[in-house]
Amino acid sequence: MSGTELNEVAMPILAGEEATVTTATASRQRCRTLDGLLPPGGALTGRIFTRLVAAPPDEMPLPPGTAVGGWRIGRLLGCGGSAMVYLADRAGGHFEQQAAIKIVRSDARLVEQFRRERQLLAELDHPSIARLIDGGACDDGRPWFAMEHVSGVRIDHYVEHRRLALHDRLVLFEGVCEAIAYAHARGLVHRDIKPGNLLVDENGRPRLLDFGIAMADGAGDDGIYRAMTPIYASPEQRGGGIVTKASDIYQLGMLLGAILMPERGLPQLADTSVADALRAVVSRATARDAALRFPSVAALRAAVVTIRQRTRLLRVHRHIEARRTARFAGYREARAWCE
């Protein structure tokens, strides 16, 4: 499967009213441009959102060593229009622990959204979703929360640098689907599924980050929730329509296409039927009409599992055929010596 072929179903870019197809090179160029506006790791940290919700000019990052609850601030991990995220260490106590502490900026609208995000995280308990550890309020009243600090590699970089086989890439994707299905079962839509919000930890498990723009299934956008990553956002999300679980399915389809691109180190697929099946899955997941997408994340995952199991059977079959051919060749050679 060539990069261009996969892009035709996996990388639609909004251009005016209709989504257009670009080549792999053009997609990467646009991604670099978008990364400056909406950098990987959070839809609320780029220049677009920063301009919409500007921080007070006197609001500076906390200096290292500042106490926040039972934590001591270390270095700044990220800074955007809505919040600042710090690496922090537990202060005192009888054990050591690091966390990522997120502190909202001084804005009434952001504070309300931030409290909502914190509550969402408190209700989630899944091995592939970064856990909420602690929370409270700063001396000036701004809320904060501490999340498990995930040490890992972006999922697209992980598959590329390790040159993972197709089977292993699909297993990773299935893990992401499990995390999203868990959130959906609790009535939540993540709305920002992209490589920058997915890290692969030291155990090879995908970890989902940043529920900053998550919202209830079927809720409408109301200004502040219009933040998005355009290249991964669903058509209805870009158009300001009702966002449902189908929007996450669209983004999962985009993610699958991204980690299967040959540019990410995936060898050429020898079996065209497998390539066709993968193209069909990505195409259905990223259908412009939400009604034509997979009915659930579970259905999308099941389709991917079927393809993965099929590739395994094909590998076993090829191995058996290779051994049979080798044995037959050895038999012919031995017979030739005896004659």
SEMI-29869 format. One record per residue: residue in three letters; x, y, z of N, C-alpha, C in turn. Coordinates in pm, whole numbers, padded with zeros to 5 digits, always signed. Atoms other than C-alpha are relative to their C-alpha. Layout:
SEMI-29869
ALAXYZXYZXYZ/...
END
This chain:
SEMI-29869
MET+00086-00118+00000+00000+00000+00000+00089+00123+00000/SER-00084-00120+00009+00160+00329-00102-00053+00108+00092/GLY+00041-00110-00087+00156+00644+00109-00113+00079-00062/THR+00105-00077+00067-00057+00820-00152-00133-00072+00008/GLU+00124+00076-00005-00312+00538-00157-00066+00012+00137/LEU+00057-00007-00133-00354+00544+00217-00048+00140+00032/ASN+00044-00138-00022-00373+00922+00223-00136+00027-00061/GLU+00127-00026+00069-00667+00907-00015-00119-00032+00088/VAL+00112+00032-00089-00877+00754+00262+00027+00046+00141/ALA-00032-00027-00140-00696+00864+00577+00029+00144+00032/MET-00045-00134-00032-00591+01226+00543-00079+00109-00072/PRO+00073-00110+00062-00877+01449+00422+00027+00130+00074/ILE-00026-00130-00060-00799+01817+00482-00111+00095-00043/LEU+00108-00092+00032-01071+02079+00502+00049+00111-00091/ALA-00033-00109+00091-01058+02319+00210-00131+00060-00046/GLY+00130-00059+00031-01357+02550+00191-00110-00085+00057/GLU+00113+00078-00047-01678+02349+00209+00028-00149-00003/GLU-00020+00143+00019-01545+02013+00095+00139-00043+00046/ALA-00130+00055-00036-01266+01787+00217+00071-00041-00128/THR-00076+00034+00118-00992+01747-00039+00109-00098+00034/VAL-00104+00100-00017-00725+01483-00090+00134+00064-00030/THR-00134-00050+00024-00358+01565-00061+00097-00116-00008/THR-00105+00102+00001-00040+01373-00120+00061-00007+00137/ALA-00064+00015-00130+00168+01248+00171+00087+00120+00032/THR-00089-00115-00023+00415+01534+00126-00080+00123+00037/ALA+00082-00117-00030+00146+01801+00120-00063-00011+00137/SER+00059+00019-00132-00018+01649+00427+00098+00034+00109/ARG-00100-00028-00103+00304+01664+00622+00028+00149+00010/GLN-00022-00144-00004+00355+02027+00519-00111+00071+00075/ARG+00112-00062-00068+00007+02117+00636+00003-00032+00148/CYS-00009+00037-00140+00061+01922+00958+00100+00088+00073/ARG-00100-00086-00064+00375+02126+01028-00057+00139+00025/THR+00062-00131-00019+00176+02445+00977-00098-00004+00115/LEU+00100+00012-00105-00105+02324+01202+00065-00022+00135/ASP-00067+00023-00127+00142+02208+01467+00040+00131+00066/GLY-00033-00129-00059+00241+02571+01511-00122+00066+00061/LEU+00124-00059-00050-00122+02667+01562-00062-00084+00110/LEU+00055+00093-00098-00235+02359+01751+00103-00111+00022/PRO-00110+00095-00015+00078+02176+01870-00044-00132+00058/PRO+00033+00130-00055+00071+01803+01947+00003+00004+00153/GLY+00003+00007-00145-00025+01731+02307-00115+00077+00062/GLY+00113-00071-00059-00325+01960+02351-00060+00100-00095/ALA+00067-00093+00092-00582+02143+02144-00008+00140+00058/LEU+00016-00131-00063-00587+02428+02396+00134+00066+00029/THR-00132-00058-00027-00216+02516+02375+00058+00074-00118/GLY-00056-00062+00118-00173+02662+02029-00034+00147-00015/ARG+00018-00143+00018-00175+03012+01888-00145+00038-00024/ILE+00142-00031+00025-00538+02991+01773-00072+00025+00131/PHE+00074-00012-00124-00674+02931+02120+00059+00109+00090/THR-00064-00103-00082-00420+03158+02286-00052+00138-00038/ARG+00051-00129+00044-00546+03448+02074-00144+00020+00043/LEU+00141-00011-00038-00907+03369+02156-00014+00026+00150/VAL+00008-00015-00144-00845+03343+02528+00138+00044+00049/ALA-00133-00051-00035-00545+03564+02602+00017+00004+00150/ALA-00029-00003-00143-00379+03530+02940+00035+00142+00043/PRO-00040-00131-00050-00333+03836+03156+00150+00018-00016/PRO-00142-00019+00025+00005+03991+03075+00087-00023+00121/ASP-00081+00016-00118+00116+03966+03437-00004-00142+00055/GLU+00010+00137-00047+00036+03595+03468+00121-00079-00049/MET-00126+00065+00033+00376+03429+03474+00002-00141+00057/PRO-00011+00136-00054+00470+03063+03528+00049+00002+00144/LEU-00045+00011-00138+00521+02956+03887+00148-00037+00003/PRO-00143+00034-00008+00888+02944+03986+00020-00139+00059/PRO-00029+00132-00058+01042+02603+04065+00008+00009+00151/GLY-00002+00003-00146+00997+02508+04427-00129+00049+00063/THR+00128-00048-00053+00652+02668+04464-00083-00118+00049/ALA+00084+00104-00057+00424+02460+04686-00143+00014-00052/VAL+00139+00005+00045+00088+02361+04537-00061-00125+00064/GLY+00052+00113-00074-00111+02146+04773+00116-00076+00065/GLY-00108+00081-00054+00114+01859+04873+00111-00024-00100/TRP-00098+00018+00107+00335+01907+04569+00093+00119-00009/ARG-00096-00107+00022+00642+02109+04481+00028+00011-00149/ILE-00012-00023+00144+00658+02262+04133+00145-00017-00046/GLY-00130+00015+00064+00948+02162+03909+00003+00084-00127/ARG-00009-00074+00126+00986+02256+03545-00136+00011-00067/LEU+00121-00020+00079+00717+02385+03311-00001-00099-00115/LEU+00012+00098+00108+00595+02110+03077-00070+00059-00122/GLY+00076-00056+00111+00353+02312+02867-00075+00124+00045/CYS+00067-00126-00033+00188+02653+02851-00090+00039-00116/GLY+00093-00038+00105-00122+02757+02660-00095+00108+00046/GLY+00095-00106-00029-00413+02994+02654-00092-00031+00115/SER+00094+00036-00106-00611+02798+02913+00067-00040+00129/ALA-00062+00052-00122-00364+02650+03157+00149-00017-00020/MET-00141+00034+00002-00005+02575+03247+00016-00136+00066/VAL-00022+00134-00052+00123+02224+03311+00145-00011+00045/TYR-00133+00011-00059+00419+02154+03539+00030-00144+00038/LEU-00045+00124-00061+00621+01852+03635+00022+00032+00147/ALA-00009-00028-00143+00597+01831+04013+00035-00126+00077/ASP-00035+00110-00091+00726+01615+04298-00081+00012+00127/ARG+00073-00002-00126+00535+01515+04606+00089+00060+00108/ALA-00077-00068-00104+00649+01738+04890-00013-00076+00132/GLY+00003+00070-00128+00748+01556+05208-00056-00141-00017/GLY+00057+00135+00006+00582+01229+05294+00107-00106+00011/HIS-00090+00112-00017+00738+00887+05310+00033-00072-00130/PHE-00031+00061+00129+00762+00811+04939+00012+00108-00106/GLU-00019-00094+00109+00859+00979+04614-00103-00026-00109/GLN+00096+00013+00109+00613+01047+04334+00004+00126-00085/GLN+00007-00113+00092+00602+01267+04027-00139+00005-00061/ALA+00131-00019+00062+00292+01411+03866+00007+00117-00096/ALA+00016-00115+00089+00185+01650+03593-00112+00085+00059/ILE+00099-00088-00063+00007+01942+03760-00046+00105-00099/LYS+00061-00094+00092-00230+02149+03553-00071+00109+00080/ILE+00059-00112-00072-00324+02496+03679-00065+00095-00101/VAL+00075-00082+00094-00590+02702+03503+00041+00146+00012/ARG-00025-00145-00003-00541+03065+03409-00119+00072+00064/SER+00102-00080-00068-00742+03345+03568-00106+00049-00098/ASP+00110-00035+00088-01058+03345+03357-00121-00081+00043/ALA+00117+00067-00056-01406+03263+03484-00048-00114-00089/ARG+00047+00105+00091-01503+03066+03172+00093-00119+00003/LEU-00097+00108-00003-01182+02865+03180-00005-00076+00131/VAL+00006+00064-00131-01215+02795+03551-00115-00101+00003/GLU+00115+00091+00002-01561+02641+03498+00030-00122-00087/GLN-00035+00111+00088-01438+02431+03207+00103-00091+00068/PHE-00106+00074-00066-01134+02327+03410-00057-00090+00110/ARG+00062+00080-00105-01345+02211+03704-00075-00119-00059/ARG+00073+00107+00067-01555+02011+03463+00096-00110-00047/GLU-00100+00098+00044-01246+01844+03313+00050-00082+00118/ARG-00050+00070-00119-01121+01758+03661-00100-00105+00048/GLN+00101+00095-00042-01451+01594+03748-00010-00118-00096/LEU+00002+00108+00099-01450+01397+03423+00111-00100+00028/LEU-00115+00087-00024-01104+01262+03500-00018-00082+00128/ALA+00020+00069-00126-01205+01171+03854-00089-00122-00016/GLU+00094+00109+00022-01472+00940+03714+00056-00108-00092/LEU-00059+00096+00094-01235+00755+03477+00106-00085+00069/ASP-00097+00093-00057-01039+00448+03582+00028-00111-00100/HIS-00032+00096+00106-00881+00266+03290+00152-00003-00017/PRO-00147+00009+00010-00523+00137+03243+00059+00078-00116/SER-00053-00076+00115-00490+00324+02911-00038+00147+00004/ILE+00032-00142-00019-00612+00659+03047+00079+00052+00120/ALA-00079-00058-00108-00380+00878+03254-00090+00033+00119/ARG+00084-00010-00120-00513+00879+03613+00010+00136+00069/LEU+00001-00118-00087-00616+01175+03826+00050-00044+00137/ILE-00060+00035-00128-00408+01172+04147-00049+00089+00113/ASP+00027-00097-00106-00494+01486+04338-00062+00125-00061/GLY+00057-00125+00048-00661+01824+04312-00026+00095+00114/GLY+00025-00099-00104-00731+02143+04497-00008+00139-00061/ALA+00002-00139+00045-00711+02521+04474+00127+00069+00047/CYS-00117-00079-00036-00415+02757+04471-00039+00107+00102/ASP+00027-00106-00098-00383+03039+04724-00089+00109-00058/ASP+00083-00104+00062-00546+03274+04472-00135-00052-00046/GLY+00131+00056+00031-00843+03040+04429-00008-00079-00130/ARG+00003+00073+00126-00750+02893+04089+00009-00150+00026/PRO-00006+00146-00021-00824+02519+04072+00120-00062-00072/TRP-00107+00076+00063-00554+02268+03989-00029-00148+00018/PHE+00004+00144-00025-00525+01895+03949+00133-00063-00041/ALA-00124+00075+00027-00239+01647+03947-00037-00131-00067/MET+00022+00124+00073-00236+01368+03693+00126-00084+00000/GLU-00112+00092+00017-00018+01064+03662+00090+00053-00113/HIS-00094-00045+00104+00294+01173+03473+00039-00121-00084/VAL-00027+00112+00090+00316+00939+03175+00130+00024-00075/SER-00125-00008+00073+00666+00882+03045-00011-00094-00119/GLY+00017+00084+00118+00637+00761+02690+00031+00075-00127/VAL-00029-00053+00132+00666+00824+02318-00131+00013-00077/ARG+00118-00015+00085+00402+00962+02082-00022-00124-00085/ILE+00030+00127+00066+00226+00671+01917+00052-00005-00144/ASP-00048+00001+00138+00318+00777+01561+00153-00009-00004/HIS-00146+00010-00006+00685+00824+01656+00042-00140+00045/TYR-00030+00133-00052+00680+00493+01844-00001-00106-00110/VAL+00009+00101+00106+00564+00285+01547+00106+00023-00107/GLU-00098-00032+00103+00803+00468+01315+00141-00038+00044/HIS-00136+00024-00046+01119+00448+01524+00027-00148+00023/ARG-00017+00144-00024+01062+00083+01615-00031-00084-00123/ARG+00035+00068+00125+00948-00002+01264-00089-00122+00029/LEU+00089+00108-00041+00665-00209+01409-00065-00067-00120/ALA+00072+00077+00102+00509-00482+01200-00148+00037+00005/LEU+00142-00033+00008+00147-00445+01091-00076-00056+00120/HIS+00069+00064-00112+00029-00690+01358+00012+00084+00127/ASP-00023-00075-00123+00184-00485+01640-00064+00138-00005/ARG+00067-00130+00014+00048-00156+01504-00149-00014+00025/LEU+00143+00020-00019-00301-00297+01497-00032-00031+00146/VAL+00021+00027-00143-00265-00428+01854-00001+00131+00078/LEU-00004-00130-00065-00169-00076+01966-00131+00076-00022/PHE+00123-00071+00033-00469+00071+01787-00119-00059+00074/GLU+00109+00064-00074-00700-00183+01947-00001+00046+00145/GLY-00008-00050-00137-00574-00066+02287-00058+00140+00012/VAL+00057-00135+00000-00664+00293+02199-00153-00010-00008/CYS+00145+00018+00013-01011+00177+02092-00063-00041+00134/GLU+00053+00044-00129-01059+00008+02430-00016+00118+00096/ALA+00007-00117-00087-00983+00334+02613-00115+00092-00040/ILE+00107-00087+00048-01221+00535+02394-00136-00064+00026/ALA+00127+00069-00027-01495+00271+02427-00037+00013+00148/TYR+00025-00017-00144-01457+00296+02805-00058+00138+00028/ALA+00052-00136-00019-01508+00673+02791-00141+00013-00057/HIS+00133-00007+00062-01805+00634+02556-00106-00067+00087/ALA+00096+00070-00086-01970+00388+02795-00043+00088+00117/ARG+00033-00095-00107-01968+00674+03048-00054+00130-00056/GLY+00066-00114+00061-02127+00915+02804+00091+00113-00041/LEU-00096-00104+00034-01809+01107+02717+00051-00015-00142/VAL-00063-00005+00131-01675+01211+02377+00132+00076+00018/HIS-00131-00062-00024-01301+01288+02380+00021+00123-00088/ARG-00002-00112+00095-01307+01513+02068+00139+00046-00044/ASP-00134-00043+00041-00930+01539+02034+00096-00118-00006/ILE-00084+00120+00015-00794+01195+01947+00099+00024-00113/LYS-00106-00025+00098-00462+01242+01769+00130-00055+00057/PRO-00126+00056-00050-00104+01113+01793+00060+00077+00117/GLY-00057-00080-00107+00000+01402+02019-00065-00023+00135/ASN+00069+00029-00126-00253+01293+02282+00006-00147+00037/LEU-00015+00142-00029-00143+00930+02280+00148-00034+00013/LEU-00137+00042-00025+00180+00811+02436+00003-00151+00018/VAL-00021+00142-00026+00313+00455+02439+00101-00009+00112/ASP-00088+00004-00116+00464+00380+02779+00106-00109-00012/GLU-00113+00095+00003+00762+00161+02868-00045-00144-00011/ASN+00054+00136+00012+00536-00145+02877-00069-00025-00133/GLY+00062+00015+00131+00413-00086+02523-00150+00022+00000/ARG+00144-00025-00009+00067+00023+02638-00030+00144-00045/PRO+00037-00137+00038-00100+00323+02469-00069+00068+00116/ARG+00060-00076-00109-00199+00596+02715-00064+00126-00057/LEU+00077-00113+00050-00467+00851+02635+00008+00117+00096/LEU-00017-00121-00081-00411+01207+02757-00104+00106-00040/ASP+00067-00125+00032-00591+01541+02766-00149-00014-00032/PHE+00145-00005+00017-00967+01542+02822-00048+00144+00010/GLY+00029-00142-00016-00955+01923+02811-00119+00050-00079/ILE+00116-00045+00077-01221+01956+02540-00104-00111-00014/ALA+00101+00106+00000-01415+01636+02614-00134+00057+00044/MET+00133-00046-00038-01789+01675+02653-00098-00115-00007/ALA+00103+00104+00000-02109+01478+02696-00041-00033-00142/ASP+00044+00045+00131-02227+01275+02399-00124+00077-00043/GLY+00114-00071+00055-02459+01482+02180-00011+00145+00041/ALA+00006-00140-00042-02380+01817+02342+00041+00091-00114/GLY-00035-00097+00103-02362+02124+02119+00118+00085+00042/ASP-00112-00087-00029-02064+02355+02092-00052+00135+00048/ASP+00040-00132-00048-02081+02683+02283+00121+00091+00015/GLY-00110-00096+00000-01785+02895+02188+00130-00057+00050/ILE-00127+00043-00056-01514+02778+02424+00032-00143-00039/TYR-00023+00138+00038-01561+02417+02316+00028-00015-00149/ARG-00030+00010+00142-01491+02503+01954+00147-00027-00026/ALA-00141+00033+00017-01120+02441+02015+00010-00141-00057/MET-00014+00129+00065-01006+02151+01798+00133-00006-00072/THR-00114+00018+00087-00724+02009+01590-00057-00027-00139/PRO+00074+00012+00127-00857+02069+01236+00033-00124-00082/ILE-00035+00111+00087-00663+01795+01061-00061-00132+00047/TYR+00061+00122-00054-00820+01532+01292-00148+00019+00033/ALA+00139-00026-00037-01155+01700+01365-00097-00056-00104/SER+00102+00052+00091-01467+01543+01216-00068+00115-00073/PRO+00070-00106+00073-01670+01736+00956-00102+00074+00084/GLU+00101-00067-00083-01949+01803+01205+00065+00084+00110/GLN-00071-00078-00101-01696+01924+01461+00053+00130-00061/ARG-00050-00120+00066-01538+02164+01213-00114+00095-00035/GLY+00114-00083+00038-01883+02287+01114-00080+00053+00118/GLY+00071-00049-00117-01993+02356+01471-00130-00072+00028/GLY+00124+00075-00020-02260+02086+01466+00002-00080+00130/ILE+00010+00085-00118-02367+01834+01728+00111-00104-00005/VAL-00112+00094-00008-02069+01626+01839-00043-00124+00077/THR+00039+00127-00062-02140+01259+01915+00118-00096-00002/LYS-00104+00102-00001-01943+00940+01959+00053-00026-00141/ALA-00042+00018+00139-01930+00923+01579+00119+00089-00034/SER-00114-00089+00024-01685+01214+01588+00129-00065+00045/ASP-00117+00072-00047-01442+01008+01794+00035-00115-00094/ILE-00026+00109+00095-01483+00720+01548+00071+00055-00123/TYR-00068-00065+00112-01384+00958+01269+00147+00022+00035/GLN-00138-00027-00039-01072+01061+01461+00081-00127+00018/LEU-00069+00129-00009-00986+00698+01534+00038-00050-00140/GLY-00033+00038+00138-01002+00632+01159+00119+00078-00052/MET-00114-00083+00038-00764+00921+01100+00128-00048+00067/LEU-00116+00050-00074-00532+00786+01369+00049-00131-00061/LEU-00039+00127+00060-00535+00438+01216+00075+00024-00130/GLY-00068-00032+00125-00443+00584+00878+00139+00054+00025/ALA-00129-00063-00028-00161+00784+01035+00105-00102+00042/ILE-00101+00095-00048+00008+00489+01208+00025-00113-00100/LEU-00023+00102+00104-00026+00268+00898+00072+00055-00122/MET-00066-00059+00117+00139+00511+00657+00140-00057-00019/PRO-00136+00049+00025+00452+00370+00490+00107+00098+00046/GLU-00095-00101-00049+00621+00697+00584+00032-00020+00147/ARG-00024+00031-00141+00593+00570+00943+00075-00132+00014/GLY-00085+00118-00009+00818+00276+00859-00069-00132-00021/LEU+00069+00127+00023+00554+00018+00767+00044-00059-00134/PRO-00040+00063+00127+00689-00229+00508-00117-00015-00095/GLN+00104+00019+00101+00498-00273+00184-00077-00128+00030/LEU+00082+00118-00027+00206-00511+00238-00004-00088-00124/ALA-00006+00092+00114+00250-00817+00019-00139-00044-00044/ASP+00134+00048+00031-00114-00922+00038-00093+00118-00029/THR+00085-00114+00039-00336-00679-00154-00136-00005+00066/SER+00131+00010-00065-00650-00814+00012+00003+00063+00139/VAL-00014-00063-00131-00520-00702+00351+00002+00152-00015/ALA-00006-00144+00025-00435-00358+00213-00138+00055-00034/ASP+00135-00044+00037-00782-00332+00060-00092+00003+00122/ALA+00084+00005-00120-00945-00436+00388+00029+00116+00094/LEU-00038-00113-00086-00750-00174+00582-00052+00132-00057/ARG+00051-00122+00063-00841+00095+00329-00151+00013+00022/ALA+00146-00002-00019-01207-00003+00362-00037+00041+00143/VAL+00028-00034-00140-01194+00025+00743+00022+00149+00023/VAL-00030-00142-00018-01028+00368+00736-00104+00086-00073/SER+00096-00076+00080-01264+00488+00463-00136+00006+00069/ARG+00130+00000-00067-01574+00382+00656+00005+00083+00129/ALA-00011-00074-00125-01451+00526+00985+00003+00151-00023/THR-00014-00144+00028-01376+00863+00820-00102+00050-00102/ALA+00106-00045+00091-01694+00886+00613-00048+00139+00040/ARG+00046-00136-00028-01812+01246+00582-00136-00001+00071/ASP+00131+00015-00063-02164+01139+00677+00016-00090+00123/ALA-00019+00075-00124-02156+01028+01042-00082-00129+00002/ALA+00086+00117+00000-02438+00780+00977+00063-00118-00075/LEU-00063+00105+00078-02213+00585+00739+00124-00058+00069/ARG-00117+00051-00073-01934+00532+00994-00038-00125+00079/PHE+00028+00115-00086-01902+00231+01223-00097+00043+00109/PRO+00101-00039-00099-02192+00227+01470+00056+00020+00141/SER-00061-00013-00131-01957+00204+01768+00150-00023-00011/VAL-00144+00026-00004-01591+00192+01865+00024-00151+00005/ALA-00013+00146-00009-01642-00176+01947-00007-00063-00139/ALA+00012+00052+00136-01749-00240+01586+00125+00031-00082/LEU-00125-00036+00068-01444-00054+01454+00113-00091+00046/ARG-00105+00086-00054-01215-00250+01684-00016-00143-00052/ALA+00025+00137+00047-01378-00580+01581+00046-00017-00145/ALA-00044+00007+00139-01310-00502+01214+00152-00007-00009/VAL-00146+00001+00000-00944-00434+01292+00052-00134+00052/VAL-00041+00130-00054-00914-00752+01501-00012-00108-00107/THR+00020+00098+00107-01053-00954+01211+00114+00005-00101/ILE-00110-00015+00096-00789-00814+00975+00130-00049+00061/ARG-00124+00043-00065-00511-00872+01229+00007-00152+00008/GLN+00001+00146-00007-00616-01234+01279+00021-00062-00137/ARG-00018+00049+00137-00630-01278+00905+00146+00008-00042/THR-00142-00013+00034-00274-01146+00866+00083-00107+00071/ARG-00071+00105-00073-00160-01393+01132-00016-00134-00070/LEU+00024+00126+00071-00321-01684+00947+00080-00004-00131/LEU-00077-00005+00123-00156-01566+00625+00148-00025+00026/ARG-00141+00023-00035+00184-01559+00798+00025-00147+00028/VAL-00014+00142-00032+00131-01911+00932-00004-00083-00128/HIS+00012+00074+00126+00023-02032+00589+00127+00012-00084/ARG-00122-00020+00077+00327-01877+00420+00117-00077+00061/HIS-00107+00073-00067+00555-02033+00683-00009-00149-00030/ILE+00020+00143+00029+00403-02378+00628+00039-00030-00144/GLU-00033+00021+00141+00433-02341+00252+00151+00007-00023/ALA-00145-00011+00015+00795-02231+00283+00070-00125+00049/ARG-00062+00122-00053+00883-02532+00499-00028-00119-00092/ARG+00036+00109+00090+00696-02766+00263+00087+00006-00126/THR-00083-00017+00119+00884-02622-00033+00144-00040+00027/ALA-00138+00035-00036+01216-02659+00148+00016-00150+00014/ARG-00010+00146-00016+01143-03021+00241-00005-00070-00135/PHE+00012+00062+00132+01038-03102-00114+00129+00016-00079/ALA-00127-00023+00070+01354-02945-00250+00107-00093+00054/GLY-00098+00091-00060+01561-03150-00003-00022-00143-00045/TYR+00033+00135+00045+01378-03467-00104+00048-00023-00143/ARG-00042+00011+00140+01444-03403-00474+00152-00009-00010/GLU-00146+00003+00005+01811-03336-00406+00054-00135+00047/ALA-00045+00130-00052+01847-03654-00199-00027-00111-00102/ARG+00034+00101+00099+01673-03857-00466+00096+00005-00118/ALA-00094-00015+00113+01900-03714-00733+00134-00065+00034/TRP-00127+00062-00040+02204-03832-00533-00009-00151-00005/CYS+00016+00145-00004+02060-04182-00506-00011-00061-00139/GLU+00020+00055+00135+01994-04221-00877+00132-00014-00075/
END
